């Protein structure tokens, strides 16, 4: 099985195709790598295929912030230019540049 190239990049802001949340990508799995229980908990009519990139997001909705794990097929680019209000954004990313977050440089001694 050939690996697909990820459509979205770390630091990119995206929103969910079906559910009202958005977030910034902080990691990418080339294929599904969560639990079978998690995958089966998704309603069958919108359950994604496993052989596609899955993204880890610092996500937000109207009520809260959280970490989300979302398939590529269920994400769309968020071109609003609005920052993501998740409290961990500043730990991983520095400033926004051209609508996308830039990863912080890791300091080594």
N, CA, C and O of each residue as an XYZ file, in Angstrom:
436
protein
N       0.857     -1.184      0.000
C       0.000      0.000      0.000
C       0.895      1.237      0.000
O       1.749      1.380      0.875
N       0.714      2.111     -0.948
C       1.507      3.329     -1.069
C       1.018      4.378     -0.077
O      -0.184      4.546      0.128
N       1.971      5.080      0.533
C       1.624      6.166      1.455
C       1.193      7.380      0.641
O       1.804      7.713     -0.375
N       0.133      8.032      1.104
C      -0.305      9.260      0.444
C       0.421     10.443      1.058
O       0.720     10.451      2.252
N       0.696     11.421      0.249
C       1.300     12.661      0.730
C       0.243     13.434      1.522
O      -0.893     13.580      1.071
N       0.617     13.921      2.689
C      -0.321     14.704      3.498
C      -0.693     15.996      2.774
O       0.170     16.699      2.248
N      -1.980     16.292      2.758
C      -2.512     17.477      2.088
C      -2.301     18.747      2.924
O      -2.113     19.837      2.382
N      -2.335     18.585      4.253
C      -2.194     19.708      5.163
C      -0.851     19.619      5.880
O      -0.238     18.554      5.937
N      -0.399     20.749      6.427
C       0.923     20.815      7.038
C       0.845     21.255      8.492
O      -0.118     21.890      8.922
N       1.888     20.900      9.237
C       1.994     21.337     10.628
C       1.994     22.865     10.648
O       2.709     23.510      9.882
N       1.181     23.428     11.535
C       1.044     24.876     11.652
C      -0.147     25.434     10.883
O      -0.539     26.584     11.079
N      -0.721     24.608     10.005
C      -1.862     25.071      9.206
C      -3.135     25.041     10.045
O      -3.332     24.135     10.856
N      -3.998     26.041      9.844
C      -5.286     26.098     10.542
C      -6.334     25.482      9.624
O      -6.432     25.816      8.443
N      -7.114     24.574     10.201
C      -8.129     23.841      9.441
C      -9.432     23.831     10.229
O      -9.458     24.173     11.411
N     -10.508     23.436      9.561
C     -11.768     23.226     10.280
C     -12.368     21.908      9.813
O     -12.063     21.413      8.728
N     -13.237     21.351     10.665
C     -13.851     20.056     10.379
C     -14.954     20.218      9.348
O     -15.698     21.198      9.357
N     -15.043     19.261      8.482
C     -16.037     19.280      7.403
C     -17.467     19.183      7.937
O     -18.370     19.798      7.370
N     -17.694     18.427      9.013
C     -19.052     18.186      9.522
C     -19.341     18.829     10.872
O     -20.475     19.229     11.136
N     -18.330     18.932     11.726
C     -18.552     19.397     13.094
C     -17.988     20.801     13.288
O     -17.013     21.177     12.638
N     -18.611     21.587     14.195
C     -18.236     23.004     14.343
C     -16.982     23.216     15.200
O     -17.065     23.759     16.302
N     -15.826     22.788     14.694
C     -14.582     23.111     15.376
C     -13.473     23.345     14.364
O     -13.524     22.904     13.216
N     -12.471     24.062     14.851
C     -11.297     24.372     14.037
C     -10.074     24.183     14.895
O     -10.185     24.066     16.116
N      -8.909     24.152     14.281
C      -7.702     23.989     15.069
C      -6.455     24.123     14.220
O      -6.511     24.292     13.002
N      -5.323     24.043     14.909
C      -4.022     24.105     14.243
C      -3.383     22.715     14.332
O      -3.393     22.077     15.385
N      -2.832     22.267     13.211
C      -2.200     20.944     13.143
C      -0.850     20.994     13.839
O      -0.028     21.867     13.563
N      -0.623     20.018     14.773
C       0.684     19.960     15.426
C       1.398     18.643     15.185
O       2.560     18.502     15.565
N       0.727     17.662     14.558
C       1.381     16.397     14.211
C       0.542     15.706     13.145
O      -0.654     15.965     13.013
N       1.190     14.821     12.383
C       0.514     14.091     11.307
C       0.928     12.630     11.371
O       2.114     12.325     11.493
N      -0.047     11.721     11.288
C       0.208     10.293     11.129
C      -0.059      9.946      9.668
O      -1.100     10.338      9.142
N       0.840      9.226      8.987
C       0.623      8.909      7.572
C      -0.624      8.051      7.334
O      -1.250      8.137      6.277
N      -0.977      7.230      8.316
C      -2.210      6.433      8.284
C      -2.762      6.409      9.705
O      -2.082      6.815     10.648
N      -3.983      5.938      9.855
C      -4.655      5.853     11.157
C      -3.765      5.139     12.173
O      -3.218      4.076     11.880
N      -3.620      5.719     13.365
C      -2.813      5.065     14.398
C      -3.401      5.237     15.794
O      -2.667      5.270     16.782
N      -4.710      5.345     15.872
C      -5.375      5.366     17.173
C      -5.934      3.960     17.424
O      -5.555      3.006     16.745
N      -6.824      3.843     18.390
C      -7.347      2.521     18.748
C      -8.543      2.135     17.882
O      -9.235      2.994     17.336
N      -8.767      0.858     17.770
C      -9.936      0.356     17.048
C     -11.215      0.837     17.728
O     -12.201      1.150     17.062
N     -11.190      0.892     19.058
C     -12.349      1.372     19.823
C     -12.696      2.812     19.427
O     -13.866      3.144     19.233
N     -11.671      3.663     19.310
C     -11.899      5.048     18.902
C     -12.517      5.091     17.514
O     -13.494      5.805     17.290
N     -11.954      4.332     16.581
C     -12.437      4.320     15.197
C     -13.889      3.848     15.130
O     -14.701      4.434     14.414
N     -14.217      2.790     15.873
C     -15.582      2.254     15.867
C     -16.584      3.191     16.546
O     -17.789      3.070     16.326
N     -16.095      4.120     17.368
C     -16.999      5.062     18.042
C     -17.530      6.133     17.079
O     -18.481      6.844     17.405
N     -16.924      6.246     15.910
C     -17.380      7.222     14.909
C     -18.594      6.642     14.192
O     -18.553      5.486     13.772
N     -19.664      7.402     14.039
C     -20.843      6.873     13.333
C     -20.456      6.308     11.960
O     -19.706      6.930     11.207
N     -20.975      5.135     11.658
C     -20.567      4.413     10.458
C     -20.738      5.229      9.175
O     -19.920      5.118      8.261
N     -21.788      6.044      9.098
C     -22.030      6.796      7.863
C     -20.998      7.899      7.617
O     -20.887      8.398      6.497
N     -20.236      8.288      8.656
C     -19.176      9.282      8.440
C     -17.802      8.750      8.873
O     -16.842      9.518      8.940
N     -17.698      7.460      9.163
C     -16.431      6.865      9.607
C     -15.414      6.917      8.460
O     -15.696      6.435      7.363
N     -14.241      7.496      8.707
C     -13.246      7.624      7.632
C     -12.504      6.312      7.368
O     -12.458      5.424      8.219
N     -11.936      6.214      6.191
C     -11.064      5.081      5.892
C      -9.766      5.281      6.660
O      -9.402      6.408      6.996
N      -9.072      4.183      6.937
C      -7.864      4.247      7.764
C      -6.599      4.573      6.978
O      -5.642      5.097      7.549
N      -6.573      4.274      5.686
C      -5.329      4.433      4.922
C      -5.221      5.826      4.297
O      -5.135      5.978      3.079
N      -5.227      6.822      5.158
C      -5.067      8.215      4.752
C      -4.397      8.934      5.919
O      -4.410      8.422      7.039
N      -3.818     10.098      5.687
C      -3.238     10.845      6.808
C      -4.301     11.221      7.850
O      -5.441     11.542      7.513
N      -3.900     11.173      9.100
C      -4.706     11.633     10.229
C      -3.915     12.712     10.952
O      -2.698     12.608     11.100
N      -4.613     13.745     11.399
C      -3.980     14.937     11.947
C      -4.325     15.137     13.417
O      -5.461     14.926     13.841
N      -3.323     15.546     14.181
C      -3.499     15.919     15.585
C      -3.666     17.437     15.610
O      -2.808     18.173     15.124
N      -4.772     17.892     16.179
C      -5.071     19.332     16.202
C      -5.182     19.860     17.622
O      -5.698     19.181     18.510
N      -4.695     21.072     17.828
C      -5.068     21.845     19.009
C      -6.358     22.519     18.576
O      -6.342     23.483     17.810
N      -7.468     22.007     19.070
C      -8.780     22.382     18.538
C      -9.554     23.271     19.498
O      -9.290     23.326     20.699
N     -10.534     23.972     18.903
C     -11.425     24.825     19.686
C     -12.808     24.809     19.050
O     -12.958     24.698     17.833
N     -13.813     24.925     19.917
C     -15.174     25.176     19.445
C     -15.729     26.310     20.300
O     -14.974     26.972     21.013
N     -17.012     26.536     20.238
C     -17.603     27.650     20.994
C     -17.458     27.483     22.505
O     -17.400     28.474     23.233
N     -17.399     26.216     22.991
C     -17.400     25.970     24.433
C     -16.042     25.673     25.037
O     -15.819     25.982     26.208
N     -15.118     25.077     24.275
C     -13.891     24.597     24.914
C     -12.740     24.447     23.926
O     -12.890     24.637     22.719
N     -11.579     24.097     24.493
C     -10.412     23.735     23.695
C     -10.039     22.302     24.066
O     -10.291     21.861     25.187
N      -9.442     21.583     23.131
C      -9.114     20.178     23.343
C      -8.174     19.733     22.238
O      -7.881     20.503     21.323
N      -7.699     18.494     22.316
C      -6.895     17.903     21.256
C      -7.809     16.992     20.450
O      -8.526     16.163     21.012
N      -7.780     17.149     19.129
C      -8.616     16.333     18.238
C      -7.722     15.510     17.314
O      -6.591     15.891     17.015
N      -8.257     14.373     16.872
C      -7.577     13.482     15.920
C      -8.526     13.314     14.749
O      -9.596     12.727     14.907
N      -8.156     13.822     13.564
C      -9.104     13.931     12.460
C      -8.482     13.421     11.170
O      -7.312     13.677     10.882
N      -9.290     12.690     10.392
C      -8.849     12.189      9.093
C      -8.754     13.324      8.083
O      -9.448     14.335      8.191
N      -7.886     13.138      7.108
C      -7.725     14.156      6.070
C      -9.033     14.434      5.340
O      -9.326     15.583      5.009
N      -9.825     13.385      5.085
C     -11.063     13.570      4.324
C     -12.068     14.455      5.050
O     -12.988     14.979      4.424
N     -11.908     14.630      6.363
C     -12.858     15.427      7.136
C     -12.342     16.816      7.494
O     -12.931     17.499      8.332
N     -11.244     17.239      6.863
C     -10.705     18.567      7.130
C     -10.752     19.452      5.894
O     -10.637     18.984      4.761
N     -10.922     20.737      6.145
C     -10.876     21.765      5.105
C      -9.984     22.890      5.604
O      -9.907     23.115      6.812
N      -9.305     23.606      4.706
C      -8.491     24.737      5.151
C      -9.365     25.825      5.774
O     -10.479     26.076      5.315
N      -8.857     26.458      6.809
C      -9.537     27.597      7.425
C      -8.781     28.842      6.988
O      -7.658     29.079      7.431
N      -9.385     29.624      6.134
C      -8.730     30.811      5.588
C      -9.202     32.099      6.267
O      -9.059     33.188      5.711
N      -9.765     31.969      7.471
C     -10.307     33.149      8.158
C      -9.208     34.104      8.622
O      -9.458     35.297      8.793
N      -7.991     33.585      8.827
C      -6.910     34.422      9.344
C      -6.966     34.632     10.843
O      -6.096     35.293     11.410
N      -7.992     34.071     11.501
C      -8.140     34.212     12.958
C      -7.202     33.237     13.674
O      -7.064     32.093     13.239
N      -6.559     33.664     14.757
C      -5.714     32.745     15.523
C      -6.566     31.695     16.243
O      -7.769     31.872     16.433
N      -5.918     30.612     16.633
C      -6.580     29.556     17.403
C      -6.330     29.852     18.885
O      -5.194     30.105     19.287
N      -7.389     29.820     19.689
C      -7.302     30.236     21.098
C      -6.908     29.110     22.049
O      -7.020     29.286     23.262
N      -6.460     27.981     21.559
C      -6.062     26.870     22.430
C      -4.861     27.288     23.278
O      -3.915     27.874     22.750
N      -4.880     26.994     24.600
C      -3.798     27.457     25.473
C      -2.424     26.857     25.157
O      -1.412     27.447     25.535
N      -2.353     25.724     24.490
C      -1.060     25.095     24.191
C      -0.421     25.615     22.900
O       0.716     25.260     22.592
N      -1.138     26.450     22.145
C      -0.583     26.964     20.886
C       0.762     27.633     21.129
O       1.714     27.392     20.387
N       0.854     28.476     22.166
C       2.088     29.215     22.416
C       3.238     28.317     22.859
O       4.396     28.715     22.739
N       2.948     27.095     23.378
C       4.012     26.175     23.778
C       4.681     25.531     22.558
O       5.870     25.213     22.599
N       3.924     25.338     21.481
C       4.421     24.631     20.300
C       4.816     25.585     19.183
O       5.793     25.356     18.469
N       4.046     26.656     19.040
C       4.232     27.561     17.914
C       4.636     28.954     18.367
O       4.342     29.381     19.483
N       5.318     29.647     17.466
C       5.638     31.053     17.671
C       4.575     31.893     16.993
O       3.379     31.705     17.218
N       5.013     32.805     16.175
C       4.090     33.729     15.526
C       3.371     33.082     14.342
O       3.743     32.007     13.869
N       2.331     33.775     13.884
C       1.644     33.391     12.653
C       2.304     34.133     11.504
O       2.664     35.304     11.627
N       2.458     33.439     10.390
C       3.041     34.043      9.203
C       2.221     33.578      8.009
O       2.129     32.377      7.753
N       1.629     34.505      7.279
C       0.787     34.170      6.123
C      -0.345     33.206      6.488
O      -0.647     32.283      5.731
N      -0.977     33.426      7.665
C      -2.128     32.630      8.074
C      -1.800     31.256      8.609
O      -2.696     30.426      8.758
N      -0.536     30.993      8.900
C      -0.123     29.676      9.411
C       0.858     29.884     10.558
O       1.646     30.829     10.547
N       0.805     28.999     11.542
C       1.708     29.104     12.684
C       3.082     28.548     12.327
O       3.209     27.585     11.569
N       4.103     29.182     12.893
C       5.489     28.736     12.707
C       5.920     28.003     13.965
O       5.751     28.515     15.072
N       6.488     26.786     13.802
C       6.936     25.997     14.940
C       8.020     26.759     15.701
O       8.844     27.452     15.105
N       8.004     26.619     17.028
C       9.071     27.207     17.848
C      10.354     26.419     17.618
O      10.315     25.208     17.399
N      11.468     27.096     17.667
C      12.765     26.420     17.585
C      13.041     25.761     18.932
O      12.827     26.368     19.982
N      13.513     24.530     18.898
C      13.853     23.823     20.134
C      15.239     24.275     20.569
O      16.192     24.229     19.792
N      15.340     24.710     21.811
C      16.603     25.194     22.333
C      17.393     24.019     22.908
O      16.871     23.244     23.709
N      18.636     23.897     22.499
C      19.515     22.859     23.049
C      20.710     23.521     23.711
O      21.187     24.558     23.250
N      21.192     22.924     24.787
C      22.330     23.507     25.506
C      23.583     22.731     25.217
O      24.650     23.067     25.731
